[in-house]
C-alpha cells in the first residue's frame, strides 16, 4: 500500500505532537513555521563507502518523523544531503579527507571527476538500502558538490559581516563573534582547552574556530585560493538553497550535535540574525555486541549482509522500533532472532489467522491510544506494545483487530499492509495437505501431548520437528507450521 495515499481521507484534527528538542533538552509541543507544511533536513552520509546498520538508525528517525507528521495531516518537505568531498576523518578540522581515502583505496586518480565517480557508487548504495528499509525517500537529495557556489557565497557573506578570517591554510569562523555558540550540548567555550577535540593551530584565534574553507592543490577556485568548503558550511548552504533560511526540523546522529550542528547554527544565525532551526532531533548510537561500530574494527554490518543471512530488512526495522530513538541499543543476533519470530507471529496473525474474515473497522479507542503514543516524541516501543495488545484483545472481532493493526502499521510500516500473497509466500506457511506424512505424525503426537499437559514431551516433539527444518507456532486455531 502507498503510505502517502493511506490517510487522504483522514480529518486533520490530532492530539498535540511533542518532540524532545536537543536545543532546550525538553519536550516541546510542535508547531510548524508555515501552517500545514513542515521543512526538515537530515545530515546524510559521507559517500566514501557503504553505510552499515548503525547508520540506518539515523535515517529511520526522519522517516518516523515524516510518517507521524503526514499521519497528522502535514505536508513534509524533506532534504537529505550527500557529503561527496571534504568530510574529514574526525569532527574537527584534522585528519584525512574520507573521499580522498576512498580514491586511494580504489586505485583512482586524485581528481574531482574520480571523486564524483566514487561518490555516485555509494550514493546509489545508500538509496538502495534506504528503499529496502522502507524509508520514504526525501523530497530532494543534495550532493554537496552541486552547491559549492552557494557555499562560497555564504563564506563571502560571513566575511562581510566580520565573522570569518583567513589563515595560511584556509578560512575560519570566529566563534568569539557568536556568543551563543554551543547551545547544543551546552558547551562552555571557556573550558575548552587547546588541543581537546580540535586541532592545535597557532593561526586560529580560538581552538574551537572551525574551517569554512580549506586550501589545497585539489578543489574549486575561490577568493582564498583553490580548495574545498569546510564540512559545516555544506549543510547550511544546502538548507538555505533548498528549504529557506529558517526550517522546522533538523535531524542527525547524536555525535553531530556538539560540533557539526553547533557550527551550522553559528554560520546560519550570523548571516540571518534569526533562529535557524526550530526543533533539533538526534538519535542515539547503536552498538554491536556491546562494541562501538567502527570501520576500523571491521564490525560495520551491512543491511545486505543481514538479508544474505535470512533476515528481512523489516526484521531489523521491527527491532529498532522496539527501542526509543533516543535510547542507545545493543545489536545482537539473538535479539534479531527474537524480532524475527515476533514479526513472523504478527504477520501470521494478520495474513493467516484472518484470511477468511471480512474487512473490519479500526477500533477508535486503540486508534486514539496509538496516536497519542506516536505523537509523544515518537514513542515506538509503546506503539509496538499496543499492537500486541490488540492481537490479544478478545473483546474485538478478528476483523476489527486486523483493521486496527493495519492502521497502526501505516505509520510503522512493518509490512502488514503488503499484498497478502507476497507475505504468505514470505512466511512459508504450509497448507495442511502439503505437510509431509512424517511431520504430520509428529504434529499429531505433539497435539496429544499438549492436550494431556505433557509439556516436556511437547517440547521434545517441537525440537524434533525443528530439526527437520520446520517451525511451529501455537495459535488459537491450532498448530501452524512453516519452513524454518
Secondary structure as a PSIPRED ss2 file (coil, helix, strand):
# PSIPRED VFORMAT (PSIPRED V4.0)

   1 X C   1.000  0.000  0.000
   2 X C   1.000  0.000  0.000
   3 X H   0.000  1.000  0.000
   4 X H   0.000  1.000  0.000
   5 X H   0.000  1.000  0.000
   6 X H   0.000  1.000  0.000
   7 X C   1.000  0.000  0.000
   8 X C   1.000  0.000  0.000
   9 X C   1.000  0.000  0.000
  10 X C   1.000  0.000  0.000
  11 X C   1.000  0.000  0.000
  12 X C   1.000  0.000  0.000
  13 X C   1.000  0.000  0.000
  14 X C   1.000  0.000  0.000
  15 X C   1.000  0.000  0.000
  16 X C   1.000  0.000  0.000
  17 X C   1.000  0.000  0.000
  18 X E   0.000  0.000  1.000
  19 X E   0.000  0.000  1.000
  20 X E   0.000  0.000  1.000
  21 X E   0.000  0.000  1.000
  22 X C   1.000  0.000  0.000
  23 X C   1.000  0.000  0.000
  24 X C   1.000  0.000  0.000
  25 X C   1.000  0.000  0.000
  26 X E   0.000  0.000  1.000
  27 X E   0.000  0.000  1.000
  28 X E   0.000  0.000  1.000
  29 X E   0.000  0.000  1.000
  30 X C   1.000  0.000  0.000
  31 X C   1.000  0.000  0.000
  32 X C   1.000  0.000  0.000
  33 X C   1.000  0.000  0.000
  34 X E   0.000  0.000  1.000
  35 X C   1.000  0.000  0.000
  36 X C   1.000  0.000  0.000
  37 X E   0.000  0.000  1.000
  38 X E   0.000  0.000  1.000
  39 X E   0.000  0.000  1.000
  40 X E   0.000  0.000  1.000
  41 X E   0.000  0.000  1.000
  42 X E   0.000  0.000  1.000
  43 X C   1.000  0.000  0.000
  44 X C   1.000  0.000  0.000
  45 X C   1.000  0.000  0.000
  46 X E   0.000  0.000  1.000
  47 X C   1.000  0.000  0.000
  48 X C   1.000  0.000  0.000
  49 X C   1.000  0.000  0.000
  50 X C   1.000  0.000  0.000
  51 X C   1.000  0.000  0.000
  52 X C   1.000  0.000  0.000
  53 X H   0.000  1.000  0.000
  54 X H   0.000  1.000  0.000
  55 X H   0.000  1.000  0.000
  56 X H   0.000  1.000  0.000
  57 X H   0.000  1.000  0.000
  58 X H   0.000  1.000  0.000
  59 X H   0.000  1.000  0.000
  60 X H   0.000  1.000  0.000
  61 X H   0.000  1.000  0.000
  62 X H   0.000  1.000  0.000
  63 X H   0.000  1.000  0.000
  64 X H   0.000  1.000  0.000
  65 X H   0.000  1.000  0.000
  66 X H   0.000  1.000  0.000
  67 X H   0.000  1.000  0.000
  68 X H   0.000  1.000  0.000
  69 X H   0.000  1.000  0.000
  70 X H   0.000  1.000  0.000
  71 X H   0.000  1.000  0.000
  72 X C   1.000  0.000  0.000
  73 X C   1.000  0.000  0.000
  74 X C   1.000  0.000  0.000
  75 X E   0.000  0.000  1.000
  76 X E   0.000  0.000  1.000
  77 X E   0.000  0.000  1.000
  78 X E   0.000  0.000  1.000
  79 X E   0.000  0.000  1.000
  80 X E   0.000  0.000  1.000
  81 X E   0.000  0.000  1.000
  82 X E   0.000  0.000  1.000
  83 X E   0.000  0.000  1.000
  84 X C   1.000  0.000  0.000
  85 X C   1.000  0.000  0.000
  86 X C   1.000  0.000  0.000
  87 X C   1.000  0.000  0.000
  88 X E   0.000  0.000  1.000
  89 X C   1.000  0.000  0.000
  90 X C   1.000  0.000  0.000
  91 X C   1.000  0.000  0.000
  92 X C   1.000  0.000  0.000
  93 X C   1.000  0.000  0.000
  94 X C   1.000  0.000  0.000
  95 X C   1.000  0.000  0.000
  96 X C   1.000  0.000  0.000
  97 X E   0.000  0.000  1.000
  98 X H   0.000  1.000  0.000
  99 X H   0.000  1.000  0.000
 100 X H   0.000  1.000  0.000
 101 X H   0.000  1.000  0.000
 102 X H   0.000  1.000  0.000
 103 X H   0.000  1.000  0.000
 104 X H   0.000  1.000  0.000
 105 X H   0.000  1.000  0.000
 106 X C   1.000  0.000  0.000
 107 X C   1.000  0.000  0.000
 108 X C   1.000  0.000  0.000
 109 X C   1.000  0.000  0.000
 110 X C   1.000  0.000  0.000
 111 X C   1.000  0.000  0.000
 112 X H   0.000  1.000  0.000
 113 X H   0.000  1.000  0.000
 114 X H   0.000  1.000  0.000
 115 X H   0.000  1.000  0.000
 116 X H   0.000  1.000  0.000
 117 X H   0.000  1.000  0.000
 118 X H   0.000  1.000  0.000
 119 X H   0.000  1.000  0.000
 120 X H   0.000  1.000  0.000
 121 X H   0.000  1.000  0.000
 122 X H   0.000  1.000  0.000
 123 X H   0.000  1.000  0.000
 124 X H   0.000  1.000  0.000
 125 X H   0.000  1.000  0.000
 126 X H   0.000  1.000  0.000
 127 X H   0.000  1.000  0.000
 128 X H   0.000  1.000  0.000
 129 X H   0.000  1.000  0.000
 130 X H   0.000  1.000  0.000
 131 X H   0.000  1.000  0.000
 132 X H   0.000  1.000  0.000
 133 X C   1.000  0.000  0.000
 134 X C   1.000  0.000  0.000
 135 X C   1.000  0.000  0.000
 136 X C   1.000  0.000  0.000
 137 X C   1.000  0.000  0.000
 138 X C   1.000  0.000  0.000
 139 X C   1.000  0.000  0.000
 140 X E   0.000  0.000  1.000
 141 X E   0.000  0.000  1.000
 142 X E   0.000  0.000  1.000
 143 X E   0.000  0.000  1.000
 144 X H   0.000  1.000  0.000
 145 X H   0.000  1.000  0.000
 146 X H   0.000  1.000  0.000
 147 X H   0.000  1.000  0.000
 148 X H   0.000  1.000  0.000
 149 X H   0.000  1.000  0.000
 150 X H   0.000  1.000  0.000
 151 X H   0.000  1.000  0.000
 152 X H   0.000  1.000  0.000
 153 X H   0.000  1.000  0.000
 154 X H   0.000  1.000  0.000
 155 X H   0.000  1.000  0.000
 156 X H   0.000  1.000  0.000
 157 X H   0.000  1.000  0.000
 158 X H   0.000  1.000  0.000
 159 X H   0.000  1.000  0.000
 160 X H   0.000  1.000  0.000
 161 X C   1.000  0.000  0.000
 162 X C   1.000  0.000  0.000
 163 X C   1.000  0.000  0.000
 164 X E   0.000  0.000  1.000
 165 X E   0.000  0.000  1.000
 166 X E   0.000  0.000  1.000
 167 X C   1.000  0.000  0.000
 168 X C   1.000  0.000  0.000
 169 X C   1.000  0.000  0.000
 170 X E   0.000  0.000  1.000
 171 X E   0.000  0.000  1.000
 172 X E   0.000  0.000  1.000
 173 X E   0.000  0.000  1.000
 174 X C   1.000  0.000  0.000
 175 X H   0.000  1.000  0.000
 176 X H   0.000  1.000  0.000
 177 X H   0.000  1.000  0.000
 178 X C   1.000  0.000  0.000
 179 X C   1.000  0.000  0.000
 180 X C   1.000  0.000  0.000
 181 X C   1.000  0.000  0.000
 182 X C   1.000  0.000  0.000
 183 X C   1.000  0.000  0.000
 184 X C   1.000  0.000  0.000
 185 X C   1.000  0.000  0.000
 186 X C   1.000  0.000  0.000
 187 X C   1.000  0.000  0.000
 188 X C   1.000  0.000  0.000
 189 X H   0.000  1.000  0.000
 190 X H   0.000  1.000  0.000
 191 X H   0.000  1.000  0.000
 192 X C   1.000  0.000  0.000
 193 X C   1.000  0.000  0.000
 194 X C   1.000  0.000  0.000
 195 X C   1.000  0.000  0.000
 196 X C   1.000  0.000  0.000
 197 X C   1.000  0.000  0.000
 198 X C   1.000  0.000  0.000
 199 X C   1.000  0.000  0.000
 200 X C   1.000  0.000  0.000
 201 X C   1.000  0.000  0.000
 202 X C   1.000  0.000  0.000
 203 X C   1.000  0.000  0.000
 204 X C   1.000  0.000  0.000
 205 X C   1.000  0.000  0.000
 206 X C   1.000  0.000  0.000
 207 X C   1.000  0.000  0.000
 208 X C   1.000  0.000  0.000
 209 X C   1.000  0.000  0.000
 210 X E   0.000  0.000  1.000
 211 X E   0.000  0.000  1.000
 212 X E   0.000  0.000  1.000
 213 X E   0.000  0.000  1.000
 214 X E   0.000  0.000  1.000
 215 X E   0.000  0.000  1.000
 216 X E   0.000  0.000  1.000
 217 X E   0.000  0.000  1.000
 218 X E   0.000  0.000  1.000
 219 X E   0.000  0.000  1.000
 220 X E   0.000  0.000  1.000
 221 X C   1.000  0.000  0.000
 222 X C   1.000  0.000  0.000
 223 X C   1.000  0.000  0.000
 224 X C   1.000  0.000  0.000
 225 X C   1.000  0.000  0.000
 226 X C   1.000  0.000  0.000
 227 X E   0.000  0.000  1.000
 228 X E   0.000  0.000  1.000
 229 X E   0.000  0.000  1.000
 230 X C   1.000  0.000  0.000
 231 X H   0.000  1.000  0.000
 232 X H   0.000  1.000  0.000
 233 X H   0.000  1.000  0.000
 234 X H   0.000  1.000  0.000
 235 X H   0.000  1.000  0.000
 236 X H   0.000  1.000  0.000
 237 X H   0.000  1.000  0.000
 238 X H   0.000  1.000  0.000
 239 X H   0.000  1.000  0.000
 240 X H   0.000  1.000  0.000
 241 X H   0.000  1.000  0.000
 242 X H   0.000  1.000  0.000
 243 X C   1.000  0.000  0.000
 244 X C   1.000  0.000  0.000
 245 X C   1.000  0.000  0.000
 246 X C   1.000  0.000  0.000
 247 X E   0.000  0.000  1.000
 248 X E   0.000  0.000  1.000
 249 X E   0.000  0.000  1.000
 250 X E   0.000  0.000  1.000
 251 X E   0.000  0.000  1.000
 252 X E   0.000  0.000  1.000
 253 X E   0.000  0.000  1.000
 254 X H   0.000  1.000  0.000
 255 X H   0.000  1.000  0.000
 256 X H   0.000  1.000  0.000
 257 X H   0.000  1.000  0.000
 258 X H   0.000  1.000  0.000
 259 X H   0.000  1.000  0.000
 260 X H   0.000  1.000  0.000
 261 X H   0.000  1.000  0.000
 262 X H   0.000  1.000  0.000
 263 X H   0.000  1.000  0.000
 264 X H   0.000  1.000  0.000
 265 X H   0.000  1.000  0.000
 266 X H   0.000  1.000  0.000
 267 X H   0.000  1.000  0.000
 268 X H   0.000  1.000  0.000
 269 X H   0.000  1.000  0.000
 270 X H   0.000  1.000  0.000
 271 X H   0.000  1.000  0.000
 272 X H   0.000  1.000  0.000
 273 X C   1.000  0.000  0.000
 274 X C   1.000  0.000  0.000
 275 X C   1.000  0.000  0.000
 276 X C   1.000  0.000  0.000
 277 X E   0.000  0.000  1.000
 278 X E   0.000  0.000  1.000
 279 X E   0.000  0.000  1.000
 280 X E   0.000  0.000  1.000
 281 X E   0.000  0.000  1.000
 282 X E   0.000  0.000  1.000
 283 X E   0.000  0.000  1.000
 284 X C   1.000  0.000  0.000
 285 X C   1.000  0.000  0.000
 286 X E   0.000  0.000  1.000
 287 X E   0.000  0.000  1.000
 288 X E   0.000  0.000  1.000
 289 X C   1.000  0.000  0.000
 290 X C   1.000  0.000  0.000
 291 X E   0.000  0.000  1.000
 292 X E   0.000  0.000  1.000
 293 X C   1.000  0.000  0.000
 294 X C   1.000  0.000  0.000
 295 X H   0.000  1.000  0.000
 296 X H   0.000  1.000  0.000
 297 X H   0.000  1.000  0.000
 298 X C   1.000  0.000  0.000
 299 X C   1.000  0.000  0.000
 300 X C   1.000  0.000  0.000
 301 X C   1.000  0.000  0.000
 302 X C   1.000  0.000  0.000
 303 X H   0.000  1.000  0.000
 304 X H   0.000  1.000  0.000
 305 X H   0.000  1.000  0.000
 306 X H   0.000  1.000  0.000
 307 X H   0.000  1.000  0.000
 308 X H   0.000  1.000  0.000
 309 X C   1.000  0.000  0.000
 310 X C   1.000  0.000  0.000
 311 X C   1.000  0.000  0.000
 312 X C   1.000  0.000  0.000
 313 X H   0.000  1.000  0.000
 314 X H   0.000  1.000  0.000
 315 X H   0.000  1.000  0.000
 316 X H   0.000  1.000  0.000
 317 X H   0.000  1.000  0.000
 318 X H   0.000  1.000  0.000
 319 X H   0.000  1.000  0.000
 320 X H   0.000  1.000  0.000
 321 X H   0.000  1.000  0.000
 322 X C   1.000  0.000  0.000
 323 X C   1.000  0.000  0.000
 324 X C   1.000  0.000  0.000
 325 X C   1.000  0.000  0.000
 326 X C   1.000  0.000  0.000
 327 X C   1.000  0.000  0.000
 328 X C   1.000  0.000  0.000
 329 X E   0.000  0.000  1.000
 330 X E   0.000  0.000  1.000
 331 X E   0.000  0.000  1.000
 332 X C   1.000  0.000  0.000
 333 X H   0.000  1.000  0.000
 334 X H   0.000  1.000  0.000
 335 X H   0.000  1.000  0.000
 336 X H   0.000  1.000  0.000
 337 X H   0.000  1.000  0.000
 338 X H   0.000  1.000  0.000
 339 X H   0.000  1.000  0.000
 340 X H   0.000  1.000  0.000
 341 X H   0.000  1.000  0.000
 342 X H   0.000  1.000  0.000
 343 X H   0.000  1.000  0.000
 344 X H   0.000  1.000  0.000
 345 X H   0.000  1.000  0.000
 346 X H   0.000  1.000  0.000
 347 X H   0.000  1.000  0.000
 348 X H   0.000  1.000  0.000
 349 X H   0.000  1.000  0.000
 350 X H   0.000  1.000  0.000
 351 X H   0.000  1.000  0.000
 352 X H   0.000  1.000  0.000
 353 X H   0.000  1.000  0.000
 354 X C   1.000  0.000  0.000
 355 X C   1.000  0.000  0.000
 356 X C   1.000  0.000  0.000
 357 X C   1.000  0.000  0.000
 358 X C   1.000  0.000  0.000
 359 X C   1.000  0.000  0.000
 360 X C   1.000  0.000  0.000
 361 X C   1.000  0.000  0.000
 362 X C   1.000  0.000  0.000
 363 X C   1.000  0.000  0.000
 364 X H   0.000  1.000  0.000
 365 X H   0.000  1.000  0.000
 366 X H   0.000  1.000  0.000
 367 X H   0.000  1.000  0.000
 368 X H   0.000  1.000  0.000
 369 X H   0.000  1.000  0.000
 370 X H   0.000  1.000  0.000
 371 X H   0.000  1.000  0.000
 372 X H   0.000  1.000  0.000
 373 X H   0.000  1.000  0.000
 374 X H   0.000  1.000  0.000
 375 X H   0.000  1.000  0.000
 376 X E   0.000  0.000  1.000
 377 X C   1.000  0.000  0.000
 378 X C   1.000  0.000  0.000
 379 X C   1.000  0.000  0.000
 380 X H   0.000  1.000  0.000
 381 X H   0.000  1.000  0.000
 382 X H   0.000  1.000  0.000
 383 X H   0.000  1.000  0.000
 384 X H   0.000  1.000  0.000
 385 X H   0.000  1.000  0.000
 386 X H   0.000  1.000  0.000
 387 X H   0.000  1.000  0.000
 388 X H   0.000  1.000  0.000
 389 X H   0.000  1.000  0.000
 390 X H   0.000  1.000  0.000
 391 X H   0.000  1.000  0.000
 392 X H   0.000  1.000  0.000
 393 X C   1.000  0.000  0.000
 394 X C   1.000  0.000  0.000
 395 X C   1.000  0.000  0.000
 396 X C   1.000  0.000  0.000
 397 X C   1.000  0.000  0.000
 398 X H   0.000  1.000  0.000
 399 X H   0.000  1.000  0.000
 400 X H   0.000  1.000  0.000
 401 X H   0.000  1.000  0.000
 402 X H   0.000  1.000  0.000
 403 X H   0.000  1.000  0.000
 404 X H   0.000  1.000  0.000
 405 X H   0.000  1.000  0.000
 406 X H   0.000  1.000  0.000
 407 X H   0.000  1.000  0.000
 408 X H   0.000  1.000  0.000
 409 X H   0.000  1.000  0.000
 410 X H   0.000  1.000  0.000
 411 X H   0.000  1.000  0.000
 412 X H   0.000  1.000  0.000
 413 X C   1.000  0.000  0.000
 414 X C   1.000  0.000  0.000
 415 X C   1.000  0.000  0.000
 416 X C   1.000  0.000  0.000
 417 X C   1.000  0.000  0.000
 418 X C   1.000  0.000  0.000
 419 X C   1.000  0.000  0.000
 420 X H   0.000  1.000  0.000
 421 X H   0.000  1.000  0.000
 422 X H   0.000  1.000  0.000
 423 X H   0.000  1.000  0.000
 424 X H   0.000  1.000  0.000
 425 X H   0.000  1.000  0.000
 426 X H   0.000  1.000  0.000
 427 X H   0.000  1.000  0.000
 428 X C   1.000  0.000  0.000
 429 X E   0.000  0.000  1.000
 430 X C   1.000  0.000  0.000
 431 X C   1.000  0.000  0.000
 432 X H   0.000  1.000  0.000
 433 X H   0.000  1.000  0.000
 434 X H   0.000  1.000  0.000
 435 X C   1.000  0.000  0.000
 436 X C   1.000  0.000  0.000
 437 X H   0.000  1.000  0.000
 438 X H   0.000  1.000  0.000
 439 X H   0.000  1.000  0.000
 440 X H   0.000  1.000  0.000
 441 X H   0.000  1.000  0.000
 442 X H   0.000  1.000  0.000
 443 X H   0.000  1.000  0.000
 444 X H   0.000  1.000  0.000
 445 X H   0.000  1.000  0.000
 446 X H   0.000  1.000  0.000
 447 X H   0.000  1.000  0.000
 448 X H   0.000  1.000  0.000
 449 X H   0.000  1.000  0.000
 450 X H   0.000  1.000  0.000
 451 X H   0.000  1.000  0.000
 452 X C   1.000  0.000  0.000
 453 X C   1.000  0.000  0.000
 454 X C   1.000  0.000  0.000
 455 X H   0.000  1.000  0.000
 456 X H   0.000  1.000  0.000
 457 X H   0.000  1.000  0.000
 458 X H   0.000  1.000  0.000
 459 X H   0.000  1.000  0.000
 460 X H   0.000  1.000  0.000
 461 X H   0.000  1.000  0.000
 462 X H   0.000  1.000  0.000
 463 X H   0.000  1.000  0.000
 464 X H   0.000  1.000  0.000
 465 X H   0.000  1.000  0.000
 466 X H   0.000  1.000  0.000
 467 X H   0.000  1.000  0.000
 468 X C   1.000  0.000  0.000
 469 X C   1.000  0.000  0.000
 470 X E   0.000  0.000  1.000
 471 X E   0.000  0.000  1.000
 472 X E   0.000  0.000  1.000
 473 X E   0.000  0.000  1.000
 474 X E   0.000  0.000  1.000
 475 X E   0.000  0.000  1.000
 476 X C   1.000  0.000  0.000
 477 X C   1.000  0.000  0.000
 478 X E   0.000  0.000  1.000
 479 X E   0.000  0.000  1.000
 480 X E   0.000  0.000  1.000
 481 X E   0.000  0.000  1.000
 482 X E   0.000  0.000  1.000
 483 X E   0.000  0.000  1.000
 484 X C   1.000  0.000  0.000
